[in-house]
Amino acid sequence: MTVFYGCSDNNEKIAVNKTGETLIERVLAPEGYEWIVEDSGSFGEFLQNTNLKKDGSPILDYNQKSIRNQSEHIAILDYDIGNKDLQQCADAIIRLRAEYLFEKERFDEISFHFTNGDSFSWNDYKNGIRPKLLSPSKVSFEQVASKNDSYESFRKYLDVVFMYAGTISLNNETKKVTNNSEIKTGDFLVTPGSPGHAVIVVGRAINKNGDIVYLLAEGYTPAQSIHVLTNPYNSKINPWYTLDVAKKSTITARYLFRKTNIRTFKN
């Protein structure tokens, strides 16, 4: 294994396997820790085995231009951004969850709520149903297209969801994690609001004492590459984080969660 030491914004070295193609292959666990291998077929396994862009790839926005801040990420997940300012923070989490369900052919479970409370499923979209905005808080659904269940159609469905969903709807359609022992890969921190923010757990590592640390990934505004964060606040475990449901606030590289609100998908 080729170990490469990338530098964070404060010049601390972060050990990674430069040639690793997935998260579990690329990002090394902190000293004294080892990766937790998630259950076969789980959302967690899907995330830790997510393909990555080439090491050193920059964060790009939806115009395919490098964003200004390139100092607080350690890896880029290999997903397109789209060409509109849609796939932001909550949308990145929706994207990952939807991609997992699509890959596992769990099509009936692909459904997300809009901020106004309406839900919109992949099954409806692929059968030609589309939302029509009647007012800022009211949407109707109309049959306007023929059936198309291709991946290209699925990707267009996600853009529709991104347009109408956000941190508020993502918070409302998930349940709160109330015990540290229940935090798993695929759970996320969210501040619901306009603006709000959300980051997702994409990996876990454990030491012999049972202490667990977490890798966090995010999308951001404007819509940009889904990226794995560094941890500029703890050099001993950088880029990993500790999480505590009882902690009043949680700070990440690019955002302060003034309330530690960790959520999980209900299914």
MITORKE-253640 format. One record per residue: x, y, z of N, C-alpha, C, O in turn; residue number from 1. Coordinates in steps of 0.1 Angstrom, whole numbers, always signed. Layout:
REM residues N
NODE   neast   nnorth     nup   caeast   canorth    caup   ceast   cnorth     cup   oeast   onorth     oup     i
NODE       X        Y       Z        X         Y       Z       X        Y       Z       X        Y       Z   NUM
...
***
This chain:
REM residues 267
NODE   neast   nnorth     nup   caeast   canorth    caup   ceast   cnorth     cup   oeast   onorth     oup     i
NODE      +8      -12      +0       +0        +0      +0      +9      +12      +0     +18      +14      +8     1
NODE      +6      +21      -9      +13       +34     -10      +7      +44      -1      -5      +48      -3     2
NODE     +14      +49      +9       +9       +59     +18     +14      +72     +14     +26      +75     +13     3
NODE      +4      +81     +12       +7       +95      +8      +3     +104     +19      -8     +102     +25     4
NODE     +11     +114     +22       +7      +123     +33      +2     +136     +27     +10     +145     +23     5
NODE     -11     +138     +26      -17      +151     +21     -17     +161     +33     -17     +157     +44     6
NODE     -17     +173     +29      -17      +184     +39     -31     +191     +40     -37     +194     +30     7
NODE     -35     +193     +53      -47      +201     +55     -43     +216     +55     -32     +219     +52     8
NODE     -53     +224     +57      -51      +239     +57     -41     +244     +67     -35     +254     +65     9
NODE     -39     +236     +78      -29      +241     +88     -16     +233     +87      -9     +232     +97    10
NODE     -14     +227     +75       -1      +220     +73      +0     +207     +81     +11     +201     +81    11
NODE     -10     +202     +87       -9      +189     +94     -10     +178     +83     -18     +179     +73    12
NODE      -2     +167     +85       -2      +157     +75     -13     +147     +78     -16     +143     +89    13
NODE     -20     +142     +67      -31      +133     +68     -27     +121     +60     -24     +122     +48    14
NODE     -27     +109     +67      -23       +97     +60     -34      +91     +51     -45      +88     +56    15
NODE     -31      +90     +38      -41       +83     +29     -33      +74     +20     -21      +75     +18    16
NODE     -41      +64     +15      -36       +56      +4     -39      +62      -9     -50      +62     -14    17
NODE     -29      +68     -15      -31       +77     -27     -38      +69     -38     -45      +75     -46    18
NODE     -35      +56     -39      -41       +48     -50     -54      +42     -47     -61      +36     -56    19
NODE     -59      +44     -35      -72       +38     -31     -83      +44     -39     -84      +56     -41    20
NODE     -92      +35     -44     -103       +40     -52    -116      +42     -45    -125      +49     -50    21
NODE    -117      +37     -33     -129       +39     -25    -125      +45     -11    -113      +46      -8    22
NODE    -135      +49      -4     -132       +56      +9    -124      +47     +18    -114      +51     +24    23
NODE    -129      +34     +20     -122       +25     +29    -108      +21     +25    -100      +17     +33    24
NODE    -105      +23     +12      -92       +20      +7     -83      +33      +7     -71      +32      +9    25
NODE     -89      +44      +6      -82       +57      +5     -78      +63     +18     -66      +66     +21    26
NODE     -88      +64     +27      -85       +71     +40     -82      +62     +51     -89      +53     +54    27
NODE     -70      +63     +57      -65       +55     +67     -72      +58     +80     -75      +70     +83    28
NODE     -75      +48     +89      -80       +50    +102     -69      +57    +110     -57      +55    +107    29
NODE     -72      +65    +121      -62       +71    +129     -54      +60    +136     -58      +49    +137    30
NODE     -42      +64    +141      -34       +55    +148     -41      +49    +160     -47      +56    +168    31
NODE     -41      +35    +161      -47       +28    +172     -62      +25    +168     -68      +18    +176    32
NODE     -67      +29    +157      -80       +26    +152     -80      +17    +140     -70      +16    +133    33
NODE     -91      +11    +137      -93        +4    +125    -107       +6    +120    -117       +8    +127    34
NODE    -108       +5    +106     -122        +7    +100    -132       -3    +105    -128      -14    +107    35
NODE    -144       +2    +108     -155        -8    +110    -161      -12     +97    -165       -3     +89    36
NODE    -160      -25     +94     -166       -29     +81    -181      -31     +83    -186      -39     +91    37
NODE    -188      -23     +76     -203       -23     +77    -210      -36     +72    -204      -43     +64    38
NODE    -222      -38     +76     -229       -50     +72    -231      -51     +57    -234      -41     +51    39
NODE    -230      -63     +52     -232       -65     +38    -246      -61     +33    -256      -64     +39    40
NODE    -246      -53     +23     -259       -48     +17    -264      -36     +24    -275      -30     +19    41
NODE    -258      -31     +34     -263       -19     +41    -259       -6     +34    -250       -6     +26    42
NODE    -266       +5     +38     -263       +18     +34    -248      +21     +38    -241      +28     +30    43
NODE    -245      +17     +50     -231       +20     +54    -221      +14     +45    -210      +20     +42    44
NODE    -223       +1     +42     -213        -6     +33    -212       +1     +19    -202       +3     +14    45
NODE    -224       +6     +14     -224       +13      +2    -216      +26      +2    -208      +29      -7    46
NODE    -217      +33     +13     -210       +46     +15    -195      +43     +16    -187      +50     +10    47
NODE    -191      +34     +25     -176       +32     +27    -169      +26     +14    -157      +27     +13    48
NODE    -177      +21      +5     -172       +16      -7    -175      +24     -19    -174      +20     -31    49
NODE    -179      +37     -16     -181       +46     -27    -169      +50     -35    -158      +52     -29    50
NODE    -170      +50     -48     -158       +53     -56    -155      +68     -54    -163      +77     -53    51
NODE    -142      +71     -55     -137       +85     -53    -130      +90     -66    -126      +82     -75    52
NODE    -130     +103     -68     -123      +109     -78    -108     +107     -75    -104     +104     -64    53
NODE     -99     +109     -85      -85      +108     -83     -80     +116     -72     -85     +128     -70    54
NODE     -71     +111     -64      -65      +119     -52     -60     +132     -57     -54     +134     -67    55
NODE     -64     +142     -49      -60      +156     -52     -70     +164     -60     -68     +175     -64    56
NODE     -81     +157     -64      -91      +164     -72     -97     +176     -65    -100     +175     -53    57
NODE    -100     +187     -72     -105      +198     -65    -120     +197     -64    -127     +190     -71    58
NODE    -126     +205     -55     -141      +207     -54    -145     +216     -65    -140     +227     -67    59
NODE    -154     +211     -73     -159      +219     -85    -174     +223     -82    -181     +216     -75    60
NODE    -178     +235     -87     -192      +238     -86    -199     +233     -98    -194     +227    -107    61
NODE    -212     +237     -99     -220      +232    -110    -217     +237    -123    -221     +232    -134    62
NODE    -208     +247    -124     -203      +253    -136    -190     +246    -140    -183     +250    -149    63
NODE    -186     +236    -132     -173      +229    -134    -161     +238    -131    -150     +236    -137    64
NODE    -163     +248    -123     -152      +257    -119    -148     +253    -104    -156     +250     -96    65
NODE    -135     +254    -101     -130      +251     -88    -135     +262     -78    -134     +274     -81    66
NODE    -140     +258     -67     -144      +267     -57    -132     +273     -50    -121     +268     -52    67
NODE    -133     +284     -43     -122      +291     -37    -115     +283     -26    -103     +282     -25    68
NODE    -124     +276     -17     -118      +269      -6    -115     +255     -10    -124     +246     -11    69
NODE    -102     +252     -11      -98      +238     -15     -90     +232      -3     -83     +222      -6    70
NODE     -90     +238      +9      -81      +234     +19     -88     +225     +30     -81     +221     +39    71
NODE    -100     +222     +29     -107      +215     +40    -114     +202     +35    -124     +198     +41    72
NODE    -109     +195     +25     -114      +182     +21    -102     +173     +18     -91     +177     +15    73
NODE    -105     +160     +20      -95      +150     +18     -98     +141      +6     -89     +133      +2    74
NODE    -110     +141      +2     -114      +132     -10    -127     +138     -16    -135     +145      -9    75
NODE    -129     +134     -28     -141      +138     -36    -149     +125     -40    -143     +116     -46    76
NODE    -162     +124     -37     -170      +113     -41    -173     +114     -56    -175     +125     -61    77
NODE    -172     +102     -63     -173      +102     -77    -188     +103     -82    -193      +93     -87    78
NODE    -194     +114     -80     -208      +117     -85    -208     +130     -92    -201     +139     -88    79
NODE    -216     +130    -103     -218      +143    -110    -224     +153    -101    -231     +150     -91    80
NODE    -223     +166    -104     -229      +177     -97    -241     +182    -104    -250     +188     -97    81
NODE    -243     +179    -116     -253      +185    -124    -249     +198    -129    -238     +203    -126    82
NODE    -257     +205    -138     -253      +218    -144    -262     +229    -139    -262     +240    -145    83
NODE    -269     +227    -128     -276      +237    -121    -273     +238    -107    -268     +228    -101    84
NODE    -277     +249    -100     -274      +251     -86    -284     +244     -78    -292     +250     -71    85
NODE    -284     +230     -78     -294      +222     -71    -289     +213     -61    -294     +213     -50    86
NODE    -278     +206     -64     -273      +195     -55    -265     +202     -44    -252     +202     -45    87
NODE    -271     +207     -34     -264      +214     -23    -263     +204     -11    -260     +193     -13    88
NODE    -264     +209      +2     -260      +201     +13    -270     +189     +16    -266     +178     +16    89
NODE    -283     +192     +18     -293      +182     +20    -294     +173      +8    -296     +161      +9    90
NODE    -293     +180      -4     -295      +172     -16    -284     +162     -18    -286     +151     -24    91
NODE    -272     +165     -13     -261      +155     -14    -264     +142      -6    -261     +131     -11    92
NODE    -270     +144      +5     -274      +133     +13    -286     +125      +7    -285     +113      +6    93
NODE    -295     +132      +1     -306      +126      -6    -300     +118     -18    -305     +107     -21    94
NODE    -291     +124     -25     -284      +118     -37    -278     +104     -33    -280      +94     -39    95
NODE    -271     +104     -22     -264       +92     -18    -274      +81     -13    -272      +70     -17    96
NODE    -284      +85      -6     -294       +76      -2    -302      +70     -14    -304      +58     -15    97
NODE    -305      +79     -23     -313       +74     -35    -304      +65     -44    -309      +55     -49    98
NODE    -292      +69     -46     -283       +60     -54    -281      +46     -48    -281      +36     -55    99
NODE    -281      +46     -34     -280       +33     -28    -292      +24     -30    -292      +13     -34   100
NODE    -304      +30     -29     -317       +23     -31    -318      +19     -45    -323       +8     -48   101
NODE    -314      +28     -54     -315       +24     -69    -306      +13     -72    -309       +4     -79   102
NODE    -293      +13     -67     -284        +2     -69    -289      -11     -64    -287      -22     -70   103
NODE    -296      -11     -53     -301       -23     -46    -315      -27     -52    -321      -37     -48   104
NODE    -320      -19     -62     -333       -22     -68    -344      -21     -58    -354      -28     -60   105
NODE    -343      -13     -48     -353       -11     -38    -361       +2     -43    -363      +11     -36   106
NODE    -367       +1     -55     -373       +12     -62    -385      +18     -54    -387      +30     -54   107
NODE    -393       +9     -48     -405       +13     -41    -401      +22     -29    -410      +29     -23   108
NODE    -389      +22     -24     -385       +30     -12    -379      +43     -16    -376      +52      -7   109
NODE    -378      +46     -29     -372       +59     -33    -383      +69     -34    -390      +70     -44   110
NODE    -384      +76     -23     -394       +87     -22    -390      +97     -12    -385      +93      -1   111
NODE    -391     +110     -15     -386      +120      -6    -397     +131      -5    -405     +133     -15   112
NODE    -397     +138      +6     -407      +148      +8    -401     +162      +4    -389     +164      +4   113
NODE    -410     +170      -1     -407      +184      -4    -408     +192      +9    -414     +187     +19   114
NODE    -403     +204      +9     -404      +212     +21    -418     +215     +25    -421     +217     +37   115
NODE    -428     +215     +16     -442      +218     +20    -448     +205     +26    -460     +206     +30   116
NODE    -441     +194     +26     -447      +182     +32    -452     +172     +21    -454     +160     +25   117
NODE    -454     +175      +9     -457      +166      -1    -446     +156      -4    -434     +160      -3   118
NODE    -449     +144      -7     -439      +134     -11    -439     +131     -26    -450     +132     -32   119
NODE    -428     +128     -31     -427      +125     -46    -418     +113     -48    -406     +113     -44   120
NODE    -423     +102     -54     -416       +90     -55    -410      +88     -69    -414      +94     -79   121
NODE    -399      +80     -69     -393       +76     -82    -404      +69     -91    -404      +70    -103   122
NODE    -412      +60     -84     -422       +53     -92    -431      +62     -99    -435      +60    -110   123
NODE    -435      +73     -92     -444       +83     -99    -437      +90    -110    -442      +91    -121   124
NODE    -424      +94    -108     -417      +101    -119    -415      +92    -131    -417      +97    -142   125
NODE    -411      +80    -129     -408       +71    -140    -420      +68    -148    -419      +64    -160   126
NODE    -432      +69    -142     -445       +67    -149    -450      +80    -155    -462      +80    -159   127
NODE    -442      +90    -155     -446      +102    -162    -453     +113    -154    -457     +123    -160   128
NODE    -454     +112    -141     -460      +122    -132    -449     +133    -129    -438     +130    -125   129
NODE    -454     +145    -129     -445      +156    -126    -452     +166    -117    -464     +168    -118   130
NODE    -444     +173    -108     -450      +183    -100    -451     +196    -107    -443     +200    -116   131
NODE    -462     +204    -104     -464      +217    -109    -466     +226     -98    -475     +225     -89   132
NODE    -458     +237     -97     -458      +246     -86    -470     +256     -88    -471     +263     -98   133
NODE    -479     +256     -79     -491      +264     -79    -489     +277     -71    -494     +287     -75   134
NODE    -481     +276     -60     -478      +287     -52    -465     +283     -44    -461     +272     -45   135
NODE    -459     +292     -37     -447      +289     -30    -449     +277     -20    -439     +271     -17   136
NODE    -461     +274     -16     -463      +263      -7    -472     +252     -12    -476     +243      -4   137
NODE    -476     +253     -24     -486      +243     -30    -481     +237     -43    -477     +245     -52   138
NODE    -482     +224     -44     -477      +217     -56    -488     +208     -60    -494     +201     -52   139
NODE    -491     +207     -73     -500      +197     -79    -491     +187     -87    -480     +189     -91   140
NODE    -497     +175     -89     -490      +164     -96    -498     +160    -108    -510     +157    -107   141
NODE    -492     +161    -120     -499      +158    -132    -492     +148    -141    -479     +147    -141   142
NODE    -499     +140    -148     -494      +130    -158    -491     +138    -171    -499     +142    -178   143
NODE    -478     +139    -174     -474      +147    -185    -464     +140    -195    -461     +145    -205   144
NODE    -459     +128    -191     -449      +121    -199    -451     +106    -199    -459     +101    -191   145
NODE    -445      +99    -208     -446       +85    -209    -436      +78    -199    -427      +85    -194   146
NODE    -437      +65    -197     -429       +58    -188    -414      +58    -192    -412      +55    -204   147
NODE    -405      +60    -183     -391       +59    -186    -384      +56    -173    -383      +64    -163   148
NODE    -379      +43    -171     -373       +39    -159    -358      +38    -160    -351      +30    -153   149
NODE    -352      +45    -170     -337       +45    -172    -330      +52    -160    -336      +60    -153   150
NODE    -317      +50    -159     -309       +58    -149    -309      +73    -153    -309      +81    -144   151
NODE    -309      +76    -166     -309       +90    -170    -322      +97    -165    -321     +108    -160   152
NODE    -333      +90    -165     -346       +95    -160    -345      +96    -145    -350     +106    -139   153
NODE    -339      +86    -139     -337       +87    -124    -329      +99    -120    -333     +106    -110   154
NODE    -319     +102    -127     -311      +114    -124    -319     +127    -125    -317     +136    -118   155
NODE    -328     +127    -135     -336      +139    -137    -346     +140    -125    -350     +151    -121   156
NODE    -351     +128    -121     -360      +128    -109    -353     +134     -97    -359     +142     -90   157
NODE    -341     +131     -95     -334      +137     -84    -333     +152     -85    -334     +159     -74   158
NODE    -330     +157     -96     -330      +172     -98    -343     +178     -94    -343     +189     -88   159
NODE    -354     +171     -97     -367      +177     -92    -368     +177     -77    -373     +186     -71   160
NODE    -364     +166     -71     -364      +165     -56    -355     +176     -51    -359     +183     -41   161
NODE    -343     +178     -56     -334      +188     -51    -340     +202     -51    -338     +210     -43   162
NODE    -349     +204     -62     -355      +217     -63    -365     +220     -52    -366     +232     -48   163
NODE    -372     +210     -47     -383      +212     -38    -380     +208     -24    -387     +211     -15   164
NODE    -369     +200     -22     -366      +195      -8    -354     +203      -2    -349     +212      -9   165
NODE    -351     +200     +10     -340      +207     +17    -338     +202     +31    -342     +191     +34   166
NODE    -331     +210     +39     -328      +205     +52    -340     +204     +61    -340     +195     +69   167
NODE    -350     +212     +58     -363      +211     +67    -370     +197     +64    -373     +190     +73   168
NODE    -372     +194     +51     -378      +182     +47    -370     +170     +51    -376     +160     +56   169
NODE    -357     +171     +50     -348      +159     +53    -349     +157     +68    -349     +145     +72   170
NODE    -349     +167     +76     -351      +166     +90    -364     +159     +94    -365     +151    +103   171
NODE    -375     +164     +88     -388      +160     +91    -391     +145     +87    -399     +138     +94   172
NODE    -384     +140     +77     -387      +126     +72    -378     +116     +78    -378     +104     +74   173
NODE    -370     +120     +88     -360      +111     +94    -362     +111    +109    -370     +119    +114   174
NODE    -356     +102    +116     -358      +102    +131    -345     +105    +138    -334     +103    +133   175
NODE    -346     +110    +150     -335      +115    +158    -327     +103    +164    -333      +94    +169   176
NODE    -314     +104    +164     -305       +94    +171    -303      +99    +185    -298     +110    +186   177
NODE    -306      +91    +195     -306       +96    +209    -295      +89    +217    -294      +93    +229   178
NODE    -288      +80    +211     -278       +73    +219    -265      +72    +210    -266      +68    +198   179
NODE    -254      +75    +216     -241       +74    +208    -239      +60    +202    -233      +59    +191   180
NODE    -243      +50    +209     -241       +36    +204    -249      +33    +191    -247      +23    +185   181
NODE    -259      +42    +188     -267       +40    +177    -263      +47    +165    -268      +45    +154   182
NODE    -253      +56    +166     -248       +64    +154    -241      +54    +145    -232      +47    +148   183
NODE    -245      +54    +132     -239       +45    +122    -236      +53    +109    -241      +64    +107   184
NODE    -229      +46    +101     -226       +52     +88    -239      +53     +80    -247      +44     +79   185
NODE    -241      +65     +74     -254       +68     +68    -262      +78     +76    -271      +84     +70   186
NODE    -259      +79     +89     -266       +90     +97    -260     +103     +93    -250     +104     +87   187
NODE    -267     +114     +98     -262      +127     +94    -266     +137    +104    -275     +136    +112   188
NODE    -258     +148    +105     -261      +160    +113    -268     +170    +104    -264     +172     +93   189
NODE    -278     +176    +110     -286      +186    +102    -290     +197    +110    -295     +195    +122   190
NODE    -289     +209    +105     -296      +221    +110    -307     +225    +100    -304     +230     +90   191
NODE    -319     +222    +104     -330      +225     +94    -333     +240     +94    -334     +247    +104   192
NODE    -334     +246     +82     -337      +260     +81    -333     +265     +67    -329     +258     +59   193
NODE    -335     +278     +66     -332      +285     +53    -324     +298     +57    -330     +308     +58   194
NODE    -311     +297     +57     -303      +285     +54    -301     +275     +65    -303     +279     +77   195
NODE    -298     +263     +62     -294      +253     +72    -282     +246     +66    -276     +250     +56   196
NODE    -279     +234     +72     -268      +227     +66    -269     +212     +71    -276     +209     +81   197
NODE    -262     +203     +64     -262      +189     +68    -249     +183     +63    -244     +186     +52   198
NODE    -244     +174     +71     -232      +165     +67    -236     +151     +71    -243     +148     +80   199
NODE    -230     +141     +63     -233      +127     +65    -221     +119     +69    -210     +122     +65   200
NODE    -224     +109     +78     -213      +100     +82    -211      +90     +71    -220      +83     +66   201
NODE    -198      +89     +65     -195       +80     +54    -186      +69     +58    -182      +61     +50   202
NODE    -182      +69     +71     -173       +58     +76    -171      +59     +91    -172      +70     +97   203
NODE    -167      +48     +97     -165       +47    +111    -152      +39    +114    -148      +30    +106   204
NODE    -145      +43    +125     -133       +35    +129    -134      +34    +144    -139      +42    +151   205
NODE    -128      +23    +149     -129       +20    +164    -115      +16    +169    -107      +10    +162   206
NODE    -113      +19    +182     -101       +15    +188    -104       +4    +198    -115       -1    +200   207
NODE     -93       -1    +205      -95       -13    +214    -103      -10    +226    -108      -18    +233   208
NODE    -105       +3    +229     -113        +8    +241    -128       +9    +237    -136      +12    +245   209
NODE    -131       +7    +224     -144        +9    +219    -148      +23    +215    -159      +26    +212   210
NODE    -138      +32    +215     -140       +46    +211    -142      +46    +196    -135      +39    +188   211
NODE    -152      +53    +191     -155       +54    +176    -153      +68    +171    -157      +78    +177   212
NODE    -147      +69    +159     -146       +82    +152    -152      +80    +139    -155      +69    +134   213
NODE    -155      +92    +133     -164       +92    +121    -158     +101    +110    -152     +111    +112   214
NODE    -160      +96     +97     -157      +104     +86    -169     +111     +82    -180     +105     +81   215
NODE    -168     +124     +78     -180      +132     +74    -178     +137     +60    -167     +141     +56   216
NODE    -189     +137     +53     -189      +143     +39    -201     +152     +38    -210     +152     +45   217
NODE    -200     +161     +28     -210      +171     +26    -211     +176     +11    -201     +175      +4   218
NODE    -222     +182      +8     -223      +190      -3    -224     +204      +2    -224     +206     +15   219
NODE    -225     +215      -6     -225      +228      -1    -231     +237     -11    -236     +233     -22   220
NODE    -232     +250      -7     -238      +260     -16    -226     +269     -21    -218     +274     -13   221
NODE    -226     +272     -34     -234      +267     -44    -232     +252     -46    -222     +247     -41   222
NODE    -241     +246     -54     -240      +231     -57    -226     +228     -61    -220     +234     -70   223
NODE    -220     +218     -55     -206      +214     -57    -203     +200     -54    -212     +193     -49   224
NODE    -191     +195     -57     -187      +181     -55    -190     +177     -41    -188     +185     -31   225
NODE    -195     +165     -39     -197      +159     -26    -183     +155     -21    -176     +147     -27   226
NODE    -178     +161     -10     -165      +159      -5    -164     +155      +9    -173     +157     +17   227
NODE    -153     +148     +12     -150      +143     +26    -142     +154     +33    -132     +158     +28   228
NODE    -147     +158     +45     -141      +169     +52    -128     +165     +60    -127     +153     +64   229
NODE    -119     +174     +61     -108      +173     +71    -113     +177     +84    -124     +183     +86   230
NODE    -105     +175     +95     -109      +180    +108     -98     +189    +113     -88     +184    +119   231
NODE     -99     +202    +111      -88      +211    +115     -88     +213    +130     -79     +220    +135   232
NODE     -97     +207    +138      -98      +210    +152     -93     +198    +161     -92     +200    +173   233
NODE     -88     +188    +155      -83      +176    +162     -72     +169    +154     -75     +160    +146   234
NODE     -60     +174    +156      -49      +168    +148     -46     +154    +150     -40     +147    +141   235
NODE     -50     +148    +162      -47      +134    +165     -55     +125    +157     -51     +114    +154   236
NODE     -67     +129    +152      -76      +120    +145     -79     +125    +131     -86     +119    +123   237
NODE     -75     +137    +127      -77      +143    +114     -75     +133    +103     -64     +127    +102   238
NODE     -85     +131     +94      -97      +139     +91    -110     +134     +98    -121     +138     +95   239
NODE    -108     +125    +108     -120      +119    +115    -125     +128    +126    -118     +137    +130   240
NODE    -137     +125    +130     -144      +133    +140    -150     +124    +151    -153     +113    +149   241
NODE    -151     +130    +163     -159      +124    +174    -173     +130    +173    -174     +142    +169   242
NODE    -183     +122    +176     -196      +127    +177    -203     +123    +190    -200     +112    +196   243
NODE    -211     +132    +195     -218      +129    +208    -232     +136    +208    -233     +148    +206   244
NODE    -242     +127    +209     -256      +132    +208    -259     +142    +219    -268     +150    +217   245
NODE    -252     +141    +230     -255      +150    +241    -247     +163    +241    -249     +172    +249   246
NODE    -238     +164    +231     -230      +176    +230    -239     +188    +225    -246     +186    +215   247
NODE    -238     +199    +231     -246      +210    +227    -244     +214    +213    -254     +217    +206   248
NODE    -232     +215    +209     -229      +219    +195    -218     +210    +189    -211     +204    +197   249
NODE    -217     +210    +176     -207      +202    +169    -201     +211    +158    -208     +216    +150   250
NODE    -188     +213    +158     -181      +221    +148    -174     +212    +138    -167     +203    +141   251
NODE    -177     +215    +125     -170      +208    +114    -161     +218    +106    -161     +230    +110   252
NODE    -154     +213     +97     -144      +222     +90    -151     +234     +84    -144     +245     +84   253
NODE    -163     +233     +79     -169      +244     +72    -182     +249     +78    -189     +258     +73   254
NODE    -186     +243     +90     -199      +247     +96    -199     +244    +111    -194     +234    +115   255
NODE    -206     +253    +118     -208      +251    +132    -223     +247    +134    -232     +255    +132   256
NODE    -225     +235    +138     -239      +230    +142    -241     +235    +156    -236     +229    +165   257
NODE    -249     +245    +158     -252      +250    +171    -260     +241    +180    -260     +242    +192   258
NODE    -266     +231    +173     -273      +221    +180    -269     +208    +174    -270     +206    +162   259
NODE    -265     +198    +182     -261      +185    +177    -273     +177    +174    -279     +170    +183   260
NODE    -278     +177    +162     -290      +170    +158    -286     +159    +148    -285     +162    +136   261
NODE    -285     +147    +153     -281      +136    +145    -293     +128    +141    -301     +124    +150   262
NODE    -295     +125    +128     -307      +119    +123    -303     +106    +116    -292     +104    +111   263
NODE    -313      +97    +114     -312       +85    +107    -324      +83     +98    -335      +87    +102   264
NODE    -322      +76     +87     -333       +73     +78    -342      +62     +85    -336      +53     +92   265
NODE    -355      +63     +83     -364       +54     +91    -364      +40     +86    -369      +31     +93   266
NODE    -359      +37     +74     -360       +24     +69    -346      +19     +64    -344       +8     +60   267
***
